[in-house]
């Protein structure tokens, strides 16, 4: 298993994995196993790669997981993120007010179901955390409240803390935060 920053050669594999687990593409019964809601275009993936904001796990030349992480500026192209940015000044984590300067947006993360429960999640997150720690002390993410698998994984396996609850577009979300200086590996 190889964990690394993505390159443009990985785009087709990222698109394939995204398509498999995109909420719009899966049956309701499969949603309990986790899903991603944000469809990234090839251009958006290229932008993320250009700013070192896409991390992947590769097994035998196949992309089996990815994690996005980037500035609020990058994510502002989706409507939910400007909404979240407006909420940041009212949020604190470890006694620090969260801003666009001291935090970044992490997610989505997507893992092939054949690799879930293998420790890959923590290892991919750790790569992202170490890289993002070079610029930001705080990572922020959000999880749709119907995505129980993702919530359990982030709060139990990674011990990420819930700092907010919000509603957007008739969906209900948890807002979560973590320190980039703290490892998730034991």
Backbone as JSON Lines, residues from 0, in Angstrom:
{"i":0,"aa":"X","n":[0.86,-1.18,0.0],"ca":[0.0,0.0,0.0],"c":[0.9,1.24,0.0]}
{"i":1,"aa":"X","n":[0.57,2.17,-0.87],"ca":[1.32,3.42,-0.97],"c":[0.39,4.58,-0.61]}
{"i":2,"aa":"X","n":[0.86,5.46,0.26],"ca":[0.13,6.68,0.64],"c":[0.95,7.86,0.15]}
{"i":3,"aa":"X","n":[0.3,8.76,-0.62],"ca":[1.05,9.88,-1.19],"c":[0.1,10.98,-1.65]}
{"i":4,"aa":"X","n":[0.72,12.11,-2.0],"ca":[-0.05,13.18,-2.64],"c":[-0.42,12.72,-4.05]}
{"i":5,"aa":"X","n":[-1.56,13.12,-4.5],"ca":[-2.03,12.74,-5.84],"c":[-1.3,13.51,-6.92]}
{"i":6,"aa":"X","n":[-1.26,12.92,-8.1],"ca":[-0.76,13.58,-9.3],"c":[-1.86,13.52,-10.36]}
{"i":7,"aa":"X","n":[-1.66,14.2,-11.45],"ca":[-2.66,14.18,-12.52],"c":[-2.87,12.78,-13.09]}
{"i":8,"aa":"X","n":[-1.91,11.89,-12.94],"ca":[-2.07,10.51,-13.41],"c":[-3.11,9.74,-12.59]}
{"i":9,"aa":"X","n":[-3.48,10.28,-11.42],"ca":[-4.43,9.61,-10.53],"c":[-5.88,10.02,-10.76]}
{"i":10,"aa":"X","n":[-6.11,10.99,-11.62],"ca":[-7.45,11.56,-11.77],"c":[-8.49,10.51,-12.16]}
{"i":11,"aa":"X","n":[-8.2,9.68,-13.13],"ca":[-9.18,8.68,-13.57],"c":[-9.55,7.75,-12.41]}
{"i":12,"aa":"X","n":[-8.59,7.35,-11.61],"ca":[-8.86,6.48,-10.47],"c":[-9.69,7.17,-9.4]}
{"i":13,"aa":"X","n":[-9.43,8.45,-9.18],"ca":[-10.22,9.22,-8.21],"c":[-11.66,9.34,-8.7]}
{"i":14,"aa":"X","n":[-11.84,9.65,-9.98],"ca":[-13.19,9.77,-10.55],"c":[-13.94,8.44,-10.45]}
{"i":15,"aa":"X","n":[-13.25,7.35,-10.72],"ca":[-13.89,6.03,-10.64],"c":[-14.34,5.72,-9.22]}
{"i":16,"aa":"X","n":[-13.47,5.97,-8.25],"ca":[-13.82,5.72,-6.85],"c":[-14.96,6.64,-6.4]}
{"i":17,"aa":"X","n":[-14.88,7.9,-6.77],"ca":[-15.94,8.86,-6.43],"c":[-17.27,8.39,-6.99]}
{"i":18,"aa":"X","n":[-17.3,7.97,-8.23],"ca":[-18.53,7.53,-8.88],"c":[-19.16,6.34,-8.16]}
{"i":19,"aa":"X","n":[-18.33,5.44,-7.68],"ca":[-18.82,4.24,-6.99],"c":[-19.53,4.58,-5.69]}
{"i":20,"aa":"X","n":[-19.05,5.6,-4.96],"ca":[-19.58,5.89,-3.63],"c":[-20.31,7.23,-3.52]}
{"i":21,"aa":"X","n":[-20.6,7.85,-4.65],"ca":[-21.31,9.12,-4.65],"c":[-22.77,8.88,-4.24]}
{"i":22,"aa":"X","n":[-23.26,9.67,-3.31],"ca":[-24.61,9.52,-2.78],"c":[-25.64,9.4,-3.91]}
{"i":23,"aa":"X","n":[-25.51,10.22,-4.93],"ca":[-26.48,10.21,-6.03],"c":[-26.46,8.9,-6.83]}
{"i":24,"aa":"X","n":[-25.39,8.11,-6.67],"ca":[-25.25,6.89,-7.47],"c":[-25.53,5.6,-6.7]}
{"i":25,"aa":"X","n":[-25.81,5.7,-5.41],"ca":[-25.98,4.46,-4.63],"c":[-27.41,4.34,-4.13]}
{"i":26,"aa":"X","n":[-27.83,3.09,-3.98],"ca":[-29.17,2.81,-3.48],"c":[-29.27,3.2,-2.01]}
{"i":27,"aa":"X","n":[-30.47,3.51,-1.58],"ca":[-30.68,3.95,-0.2],"c":[-30.18,2.92,0.81]}
{"i":28,"aa":"X","n":[-30.36,1.65,0.53],"ca":[-29.92,0.59,1.45],"c":[-28.4,0.58,1.61]}
{"i":29,"aa":"X","n":[-27.67,1.01,0.6],"ca":[-26.21,1.02,0.65],"c":[-25.66,2.23,1.4]}
{"i":30,"aa":"X","n":[-26.48,3.22,1.64],"ca":[-26.01,4.47,2.27],"c":[-25.5,4.27,3.68]}
{"i":31,"aa":"X","n":[-25.98,3.24,4.35],"ca":[-25.52,3.0,5.72],"c":[-24.04,2.62,5.77]}
{"i":32,"aa":"X","n":[-23.49,2.23,4.64],"ca":[-22.08,1.88,4.57],"c":[-21.18,3.08,4.3]}
{"i":33,"aa":"X","n":[-21.76,4.26,4.21],"ca":[-20.99,5.47,3.97],"c":[-21.08,5.91,2.52]}
{"i":34,"aa":"X","n":[-20.84,7.19,2.31],"ca":[-20.94,7.77,0.97],"c":[-20.25,9.11,0.94]}
{"i":35,"aa":"X","n":[-20.04,9.64,-0.26],"ca":[-19.56,11.01,-0.43],"c":[-20.66,11.79,-1.14]}
{"i":36,"aa":"X","n":[-20.76,13.06,-0.81],"ca":[-21.83,13.87,-1.39],"c":[-21.33,14.87,-2.43]}
{"i":37,"aa":"X","n":[-20.04,15.19,-2.39],"ca":[-19.5,16.22,-3.27],"c":[-18.89,15.61,-4.52]}
{"i":38,"aa":"X","n":[-19.5,15.84,-5.68],"ca":[-18.88,15.35,-6.92],"c":[-17.86,16.36,-7.43]}
{"i":39,"aa":"X","n":[-16.63,15.92,-7.58],"ca":[-15.57,16.77,-8.09],"c":[-15.41,16.54,-9.59]}
{"i":40,"aa":"X","n":[-15.26,17.63,-10.33],"ca":[-15.0,17.53,-11.76],"c":[-13.5,17.29,-11.98]}
{"i":41,"aa":"X","n":[-13.14,16.94,-13.18],"ca":[-11.72,16.77,-13.5],"c":[-10.96,18.06,-13.23]}
{"i":42,"aa":"X","n":[-11.53,19.19,-13.62],"ca":[-10.86,20.47,-13.4],"c":[-10.68,20.76,-11.9]}
{"i":43,"aa":"X","n":[-11.67,20.46,-11.09],"ca":[-11.56,20.69,-9.65],"c":[-10.52,19.76,-9.02]}
{"i":44,"aa":"X","n":[-10.43,18.55,-9.52],"ca":[-9.41,17.62,-9.04],"c":[-8.02,18.12,-9.44]}
{"i":45,"aa":"X","n":[-7.89,18.58,-10.67],"ca":[-6.61,19.15,-11.12],"c":[-6.2,20.33,-10.25]}
{"i":46,"aa":"X","n":[-7.16,21.19,-9.89],"ca":[-6.88,22.33,-9.02],"c":[-6.39,21.86,-7.65]}
{"i":47,"aa":"X","n":[-7.05,20.85,-7.11],"ca":[-6.66,20.33,-5.8],"c":[-5.25,19.74,-5.85]}
{"i":48,"aa":"X","n":[-4.95,19.03,-6.91],"ca":[-3.61,18.45,-7.07],"c":[-2.56,19.55,-7.16]}
{"i":49,"aa":"X","n":[-2.88,20.61,-7.9],"ca":[-1.93,21.72,-8.1],"c":[-1.58,22.42,-6.79]}
{"i":50,"aa":"X","n":[-2.48,22.39,-5.81],"ca":[-2.22,23.04,-4.52],"c":[-1.88,22.02,-3.42]}
{"i":51,"aa":"X","n":[-1.54,20.8,-3.83],"ca":[-1.22,19.73,-2.88],"c":[-2.36,19.47,-1.91]}
{"i":52,"aa":"X","n":[-3.59,19.42,-2.43],"ca":[-4.77,19.24,-1.6],"c":[-5.5,17.93,-1.81]}
{"i":53,"aa":"X","n":[-4.84,16.96,-2.42],"ca":[-5.47,15.66,-2.62],"c":[-4.46,14.56,-2.28]}
{"i":54,"aa":"X","n":[-4.89,13.66,-1.41],"ca":[-4.04,12.59,-0.91],"c":[-4.7,11.26,-1.26]}
{"i":55,"aa":"X","n":[-3.88,10.29,-1.62],"ca":[-4.44,9.02,-2.06],"c":[-3.75,7.83,-1.41]}
{"i":56,"aa":"X","n":[-4.48,6.72,-1.42],"ca":[-3.91,5.42,-1.08],"c":[-4.01,4.59,-2.36]}
{"i":57,"aa":"X","n":[-2.9,3.96,-2.7],"ca":[-2.82,3.17,-3.92],"c":[-2.4,1.76,-3.57]}
{"i":58,"aa":"X","n":[-3.09,0.79,-4.13],"ca":[-2.74,-0.61,-3.92],"c":[-2.69,-1.29,-5.29]}
{"i":59,"aa":"X","n":[-1.54,-1.82,-5.64],"ca":[-1.34,-2.49,-6.92],"c":[-1.82,-1.63,-8.09]}
{"i":60,"aa":"X","n":[-1.37,-0.38,-8.09],"ca":[-1.65,0.6,-9.15],"c":[-3.13,0.99,-9.26]}
{"i":61,"aa":"X","n":[-3.88,0.77,-8.2],"ca":[-5.3,1.16,-8.18],"c":[-5.53,2.13,-7.03]}
{"i":62,"aa":"X","n":[-6.25,3.22,-7.3],"ca":[-6.61,4.17,-6.25],"c":[-7.71,3.54,-5.41]}
{"i":63,"aa":"X","n":[-7.42,3.31,-4.12],"ca":[-8.4,2.66,-3.25],"c":[-8.95,3.62,-2.19]}
{"i":64,"aa":"X","n":[-8.38,4.82,-2.13],"ca":[-8.89,5.83,-1.19],"c":[-8.35,7.19,-1.58]}
{"i":65,"aa":"X","n":[-9.12,8.22,-1.23],"ca":[-8.64,9.6,-1.41],"c":[-9.17,10.47,-0.29]}
{"i":66,"aa":"X","n":[-8.46,11.55,-0.05],"ca":[-8.87,12.55,0.93],"c":[-8.5,13.93,0.38]}
{"i":67,"aa":"X","n":[-9.47,14.82,0.37],"ca":[-9.23,16.2,-0.03],"c":[-8.97,17.03,1.22]}
{"i":68,"aa":"X","n":[-8.13,18.04,1.1],"ca":[-7.87,18.98,2.19],"c":[-7.26,20.23,1.57]}
{"i":69,"aa":"X","n":[-7.89,21.37,1.81],"ca":[-7.4,22.6,1.17],"c":[-7.95,23.82,1.89]}
{"i":70,"aa":"X","n":[-7.5,24.98,1.43],"ca":[-7.94,26.25,2.01],"c":[-9.43,26.47,1.76]}
{"i":71,"aa":"X","n":[-9.97,27.38,2.54],"ca":[-11.37,27.77,2.35],"c":[-11.56,28.42,0.99]}
{"i":72,"aa":"X","n":[-10.53,29.08,0.47],"ca":[-10.62,29.69,-0.86],"c":[-10.9,28.62,-1.92]}
{"i":73,"aa":"X","n":[-10.16,27.52,-1.86],"ca":[-10.38,26.45,-2.83],"c":[-11.82,25.94,-2.74]}
{"i":74,"aa":"X","n":[-12.28,25.68,-1.53],"ca":[-13.6,25.09,-1.36],"c":[-14.76,26.08,-1.56]}
{"i":75,"aa":"X","n":[-14.46,27.36,-1.68],"ca":[-15.53,28.36,-1.81],"c":[-16.36,28.2,-3.08]}
{"i":76,"aa":"X","n":[-15.92,27.36,-4.01],"ca":[-16.68,27.14,-5.24],"c":[-17.95,26.31,-5.02]}
{"i":77,"aa":"X","n":[-18.11,25.72,-3.83],"ca":[-19.33,25.01,-3.47],"c":[-20.08,25.85,-2.44]}
{"i":78,"aa":"X","n":[-21.38,25.96,-2.59],"ca":[-22.2,26.9,-1.8],"c":[-22.15,26.67,-0.29]}
{"i":79,"aa":"X","n":[-21.95,25.45,0.14],"ca":[-21.96,25.19,1.58],"c":[-20.76,25.83,2.28]}
{"i":80,"aa":"X","n":[-19.66,25.99,1.57],"ca":[-18.44,26.47,2.23],"c":[-18.47,27.95,2.58]}
{"i":81,"aa":"X","n":[-18.96,28.85,1.71],"ca":[-19.12,30.24,2.16],"c":[-20.06,30.34,3.37]}
{"i":82,"aa":"X","n":[-21.08,29.49,3.4],"ca":[-21.97,29.43,4.56],"c":[-21.19,29.05,5.81]}
{"i":83,"aa":"X","n":[-20.34,28.04,5.69],"ca":[-19.53,27.61,6.83],"c":[-18.54,28.69,7.26]}
{"i":84,"aa":"X","n":[-17.93,29.36,6.3],"ca":[-16.96,30.42,6.61],"c":[-17.62,31.52,7.42]}
{"i":85,"aa":"X","n":[-18.85,31.86,7.09],"ca":[-19.56,32.9,7.85],"c":[-19.79,32.47,9.3]}
{"i":86,"aa":"X","n":[-19.84,31.19,9.55],"ca":[-20.06,30.67,10.91],"c":[-18.77,30.56,11.72]}
{"i":87,"aa":"X","n":[-17.63,30.55,11.06],"ca":[-16.35,30.32,11.75],"c":[-16.11,31.25,12.94]}
{"i":88,"aa":"X","n":[-16.33,32.56,12.83],"ca":[-16.01,33.44,13.97],"c":[-16.78,33.11,15.25]}
{"i":89,"aa":"X","n":[-17.88,32.37,15.13],"ca":[-18.64,32.01,16.33],"c":[-18.19,30.67,16.91]}
{"i":90,"aa":"X","n":[-17.19,30.04,16.28],"ca":[-16.74,28.72,16.73],"c":[-15.36,28.81,17.37]}
{"i":91,"aa":"X","n":[-15.17,27.99,18.4],"ca":[-13.88,27.89,19.06],"c":[-13.46,26.44,19.14]}
{"i":92,"aa":"X","n":[-12.15,26.24,19.12],"ca":[-11.6,24.91,19.32],"c":[-10.31,25.1,20.1]}
{"i":93,"aa":"X","n":[-10.16,24.37,21.17],"ca":[-9.03,24.49,22.09],"c":[-8.8,25.96,22.48]}
{"i":94,"aa":"X","n":[-9.87,26.63,22.82],"ca":[-9.86,28.03,23.28],"c":[-9.4,29.03,22.22]}
{"i":95,"aa":"X","n":[-9.41,28.62,20.97],"ca":[-9.0,29.51,19.88],"c":[-10.18,29.72,18.93]}
{"i":96,"aa":"X","n":[-10.44,30.97,18.58],"ca":[-11.47,31.27,17.6],"c":[-11.0,30.77,16.23]}
{"i":97,"aa":"X","n":[-11.88,30.09,15.53],"ca":[-11.51,29.52,14.24],"c":[-11.67,30.58,13.15]}
{"i":98,"aa":"X","n":[-10.66,30.67,12.3],"ca":[-10.68,31.63,11.2],"c":[-10.27,30.92,9.9]}
{"i":99,"aa":"X","n":[-10.36,31.64,8.8],"ca":[-9.9,31.08,7.52],"c":[-8.38,31.05,7.45]}
{"i":100,"aa":"X","n":[-7.72,31.76,8.33],"ca":[-6.25,31.79,8.34],"c":[-5.65,30.66,9.17]}
{"i":101,"aa":"X","n":[-6.34,30.27,10.26],"ca":[-5.77,29.23,11.12],"c":[-6.4,27.85,10.9]}
{"i":102,"aa":"X","n":[-7.28,27.75,9.89],"ca":[-7.93,26.46,9.64],"c":[-8.07,26.2,8.15]}
{"i":103,"aa":"X","n":[-8.33,24.94,7.85],"ca":[-8.58,24.5,6.48],"c":[-9.74,23.52,6.5]}
{"i":104,"aa":"X","n":[-10.27,23.22,5.35],"ca":[-11.35,22.26,5.21],"c":[-10.77,20.9,4.8]}
{"i":105,"aa":"X","n":[-11.11,19.88,5.55],"ca":[-10.72,18.51,5.23],"c":[-11.95,17.76,4.74]}
{"i":106,"aa":"X","n":[-11.8,17.01,3.67],"ca":[-12.87,16.16,3.18],"c":[-13.34,16.6,1.81]}
{"i":107,"aa":"X","n":[-13.97,15.72,1.13],"ca":[-14.36,14.4,1.6],"c":[-13.21,13.4,1.56]}
{"i":108,"aa":"X","n":[-13.46,12.31,2.27],"ca":[-12.57,11.16,2.21],"c":[-13.42,10.01,1.69]}
{"i":109,"aa":"X","n":[-12.84,9.18,0.86],"ca":[-13.57,8.06,0.27],"c":[-12.65,6.84,0.26]}
{"i":110,"aa":"X","n":[-13.17,5.72,0.75],"ca":[-12.38,4.49,0.85],"c":[-13.15,3.34,0.22]}
{"i":111,"aa":"X","n":[-12.5,2.63,-0.67],"ca":[-13.08,1.44,-1.28],"c":[-13.53,0.5,-0.16]}
{"i":112,"aa":"X","n":[-14.73,-0.04,-0.28],"ca":[-15.28,-0.86,0.8],"c":[-14.42,-2.08,1.12]}
{"i":113,"aa":"X","n":[-13.64,-2.56,0.18],"ca":[-12.77,-3.71,0.43],"c":[-11.59,-3.38,1.36]}
{"i":114,"aa":"X","n":[-11.36,-2.09,1.61],"ca":[-10.23,-1.66,2.43],"c":[-10.68,-1.04,3.76]}
{"i":115,"aa":"X","n":[-11.97,-0.98,3.96],"ca":[-12.48,-0.4,5.2],"c":[-12.18,-1.34,6.37]}
{"i":116,"aa":"X","n":[-11.84,-0.75,7.5],"ca":[-11.51,-1.54,8.68],"c":[-10.09,-2.07,8.7]}
{"i":117,"aa":"X","n":[-9.29,-1.69,7.72],"ca":[-7.92,-2.21,7.6],"c":[-6.87,-1.29,8.23]}
{"i":118,"aa":"X","n":[-7.27,-0.12,8.7],"ca":[-6.32,0.86,9.21],"c":[-5.92,1.87,8.15]}
{"i":119,"aa":"X","n":[-6.34,1.66,6.91],"ca":[-6.03,2.58,5.82],"c":[-6.56,3.99,6.13]}
{"i":120,"aa":"X","n":[-7.75,4.08,6.68],"ca":[-8.38,5.37,7.0],"c":[-7.44,6.22,7.86]}
{"i":121,"aa":"X","n":[-6.95,5.65,8.95],"ca":[-6.08,6.39,9.85],"c":[-4.76,6.77,9.17]}
{"i":122,"aa":"X","n":[-4.22,5.88,8.37],"ca":[-2.95,6.16,7.7],"c":[-3.08,7.26,6.66]}
{"i":123,"aa":"X","n":[-4.16,7.24,5.89],"ca":[-4.38,8.29,4.89],"c":[-4.63,9.63,5.58]}
{"i":124,"aa":"X","n":[-5.42,9.61,6.64],"ca":[-5.68,10.83,7.4],"c":[-4.37,11.37,7.97]}
{"i":125,"aa":"X","n":[-3.52,10.49,8.46],"ca":[-2.25,10.92,9.06],"c":[-1.36,11.61,8.03]}
{"i":126,"aa":"X","n":[-1.29,11.09,6.81],"ca":[-0.53,11.74,5.75],"c":[-1.06,13.15,5.51]}
{"i":127,"aa":"X","n":[-2.38,13.26,5.38],"ca":[-3.0,14.57,5.15],"c":[-2.71,15.51,6.31]}
{"i":128,"aa":"X","n":[-2.87,15.02,7.54],"ca":[-2.66,15.84,8.74],"c":[-1.24,16.4,8.79]}
{"i":129,"aa":"X","n":[-0.26,15.57,8.53],"ca":[1.14,15.99,8.58],"c":[1.41,17.06,7.53]}
{"i":130,"aa":"X","n":[0.91,16.87,6.32],"ca":[1.11,17.85,5.25],"c":[0.41,19.17,5.55]}
{"i":131,"aa":"X","n":[-0.81,19.1,6.05],"ca":[-1.57,20.33,6.31],"c":[-1.05,21.06,7.55]}
{"i":132,"aa":"X","n":[-0.38,20.35,8.45],"ca":[0.2,20.98,9.63],"c":[1.28,22.0,9.25]}
{"i":133,"aa":"X","n":[1.82,21.88,8.06],"ca":[2.83,22.84,7.6],"c":[2.25,24.24,7.42]}
{"i":134,"aa":"X","n":[0.93,24.34,7.27],"ca":[0.29,25.64,7.05],"c":[-0.78,26.01,8.07]}
{"i":135,"aa":"X","n":[-1.44,25.0,8.66],"ca":[-2.61,25.28,9.49],"c":[-2.57,24.49,10.8]}
{"i":136,"aa":"X","n":[-2.94,25.12,11.91],"ca":[-3.0,24.38,13.16],"c":[-4.32,23.61,13.37]}
{"i":137,"aa":"X","n":[-5.38,24.01,12.65],"ca":[-6.7,23.42,12.87],"c":[-7.3,22.93,11.55]}
{"i":138,"aa":"X","n":[-7.85,21.72,11.61],"ca":[-8.6,21.19,10.48],"c":[-10.08,21.16,10.83]}
{"i":139,"aa":"X","n":[-10.91,21.47,9.85],"ca":[-12.35,21.49,10.03],"c":[-12.97,20.56,8.99]}
{"i":140,"aa":"X","n":[-14.01,19.86,9.37],"ca":[-14.78,19.07,8.43],"c":[-16.23,19.07,8.85]}
{"i":141,"aa":"X","n":[-17.07,18.54,7.99],"ca":[-18.48,18.42,8.32],"c":[-18.97,17.07,7.81]}
{"i":142,"aa":"X","n":[-19.97,16.54,8.49],"ca":[-20.51,15.23,8.13],"c":[-22.03,15.33,8.18]}
{"i":143,"aa":"X","n":[-22.66,14.88,7.1],"ca":[-24.11,14.82,7.06],"c":[-24.57,13.86,8.16]}
{"i":144,"aa":"X","n":[-25.57,14.26,8.94],"ca":[-26.0,13.44,10.07],"c":[-26.57,12.09,9.65]}
{"i":145,"aa":"X","n":[-26.94,11.92,8.39],"ca":[-27.41,10.61,7.95],"c":[-26.25,9.67,7.61]}
{"i":146,"aa":"X","n":[-25.03,10.19,7.58],"ca":[-23.85,9.39,7.26],"c":[-23.22,8.88,8.56]}
{"i":147,"aa":"X","n":[-23.92,7.95,9.19],"ca":[-23.51,7.45,10.51],"c":[-22.14,6.76,10.48]}
{"i":148,"aa":"X","n":[-21.85,6.06,9.41],"ca":[-20.56,5.36,9.31],"c":[-19.41,6.36,9.35]}
{"i":149,"aa":"X","n":[-19.52,7.44,8.58],"ca":[-18.47,8.45,8.57],"c":[-18.34,9.11,9.95]}
{"i":150,"aa":"X","n":[-19.47,9.42,10.55],"ca":[-19.43,10.05,11.88],"c":[-18.73,9.15,12.89]}
{"i":151,"aa":"X","n":[-19.09,7.88,12.92],"ca":[-18.46,6.94,13.85],"c":[-16.96,6.83,13.58]}
{"i":152,"aa":"X","n":[-16.59,6.73,12.32],"ca":[-15.17,6.6,11.98],"c":[-14.38,7.82,12.43]}
{"i":153,"aa":"X","n":[-14.91,9.01,12.18],"ca":[-14.18,10.22,12.52],"c":[-14.12,10.48,14.03]}
{"i":154,"aa":"X","n":[-15.19,10.2,14.73],"ca":[-15.21,10.49,16.16],"c":[-14.62,9.38,17.02]}
{"i":155,"aa":"X","n":[-14.68,8.14,16.55],"ca":[-14.15,7.02,17.33],"c":[-12.71,6.68,16.92]}
{"i":156,"aa":"X","n":[-12.48,6.49,15.63],"ca":[-11.13,6.08,15.18],"c":[-10.14,7.23,15.2]}
{"i":157,"aa":"X","n":[-10.61,8.42,14.82],"ca":[-9.71,9.58,14.76],"c":[-9.84,10.49,15.98]}
{"i":158,"aa":"X","n":[-10.91,10.31,16.72],"ca":[-11.18,11.12,17.92],"c":[-11.34,12.61,17.59]}
{"i":159,"aa":"X","n":[-11.86,12.91,16.41],"ca":[-12.15,14.28,16.03],"c":[-13.36,14.76,16.83]}
{"i":160,"aa":"X","n":[-13.34,16.01,17.24],"ca":[-14.36,16.56,18.14],"c":[-15.46,17.32,17.41]}
{"i":161,"aa":"X","n":[-16.68,17.09,17.83],"ca":[-17.82,17.85,17.32],"c":[-17.8,19.22,17.98]}
{"i":162,"aa":"X","n":[-17.83,20.27,17.16],"ca":[-17.83,21.63,17.7],"c":[-19.05,22.43,17.24]}
{"i":163,"aa":"X","n":[-19.88,21.83,16.38],"ca":[-20.98,22.58,15.81],"c":[-22.02,21.62,15.23]}
{"i":164,"aa":"X","n":[-23.23,22.13,15.13],"ca":[-24.33,21.47,14.42],"c":[-24.94,22.56,13.56]}
{"i":165,"aa":"X","n":[-25.22,22.24,12.3],"ca":[-25.85,23.25,11.45],"c":[-26.71,22.6,10.39]}
{"i":166,"aa":"X","n":[-27.54,23.43,9.79],"ca":[-28.42,22.98,8.72],"c":[-28.1,23.78,7.47]}
{"i":167,"aa":"X","n":[-28.08,23.09,6.34],"ca":[-27.86,23.75,5.06],"c":[-28.6,22.96,3.99]}
{"i":168,"aa":"X","n":[-29.38,23.64,3.19],"ca":[-30.11,23.0,2.09],"c":[-30.96,21.82,2.57]}
{"i":169,"aa":"X","n":[-31.61,22.01,3.69],"ca":[-32.49,21.0,4.29],"c":[-31.76,19.73,4.73]}
{"i":170,"aa":"X","n":[-30.45,19.81,4.88],"ca":[-29.66,18.71,5.43],"c":[-29.09,19.16,6.77]}
{"i":171,"aa":"X","n":[-28.88,18.2,7.64],"ca":[-28.35,18.49,8.98],"c":[-26.94,17.92,9.09]}
{"i":172,"aa":"X","n":[-26.03,18.73,9.64],"ca":[-24.61,18.38,9.66],"c":[-24.0,18.53,11.05]}
{"i":173,"aa":"X","n":[-22.97,17.74,11.27],"ca":[-22.05,17.95,12.38],"c":[-20.88,18.76,11.83]}
{"i":174,"aa":"X","n":[-20.4,19.73,12.59],"ca":[-19.14,20.39,12.3],"c":[-18.11,19.83,13.26]}
{"i":175,"aa":"X","n":[-16.94,19.44,12.75],"ca":[-15.92,18.81,13.58],"c":[-14.58,19.51,13.4]}
{"i":176,"aa":"X","n":[-13.71,19.37,14.39],"ca":[-12.39,20.0,14.32],"c":[-11.34,19.09,14.92]}
{"i":177,"aa":"X","n":[-10.1,19.31,14.46],"ca":[-8.96,18.57,15.0],"c":[-7.72,19.44,14.91]}
{"i":178,"aa":"X","n":[-6.74,19.14,15.76],"ca":[-5.46,19.82,15.73],"c":[-4.53,19.07,14.78]}
{"i":179,"aa":"X","n":[-3.89,19.78,13.89],"ca":[-2.98,19.12,12.95],"c":[-1.67,18.72,13.62]}
{"i":180,"aa":"X","n":[-1.44,19.17,14.83],"ca":[-0.2,18.82,15.55],"c":[-0.31,17.5,16.3]}
{"i":181,"aa":"X","n":[-1.51,16.9,16.33],"ca":[-1.71,15.68,17.09],"c":[-1.94,14.47,16.19]}
{"i":182,"aa":"X","n":[-1.12,13.45,16.34],"ca":[-1.25,12.24,15.55],"c":[-2.54,11.49,15.88]}
{"i":183,"aa":"X","n":[-3.04,10.74,14.91],"ca":[-4.2,9.89,15.15],"c":[-3.76,8.42,15.26]}
{"i":184,"aa":"X","n":[-2.49,8.17,15.04],"ca":[-1.97,6.81,15.15],"c":[-1.53,6.54,16.58]}
{"i":185,"aa":"X","n":[-1.73,5.33,17.01],"ca":[-1.35,4.98,18.39],"c":[-0.05,4.25,18.44]}
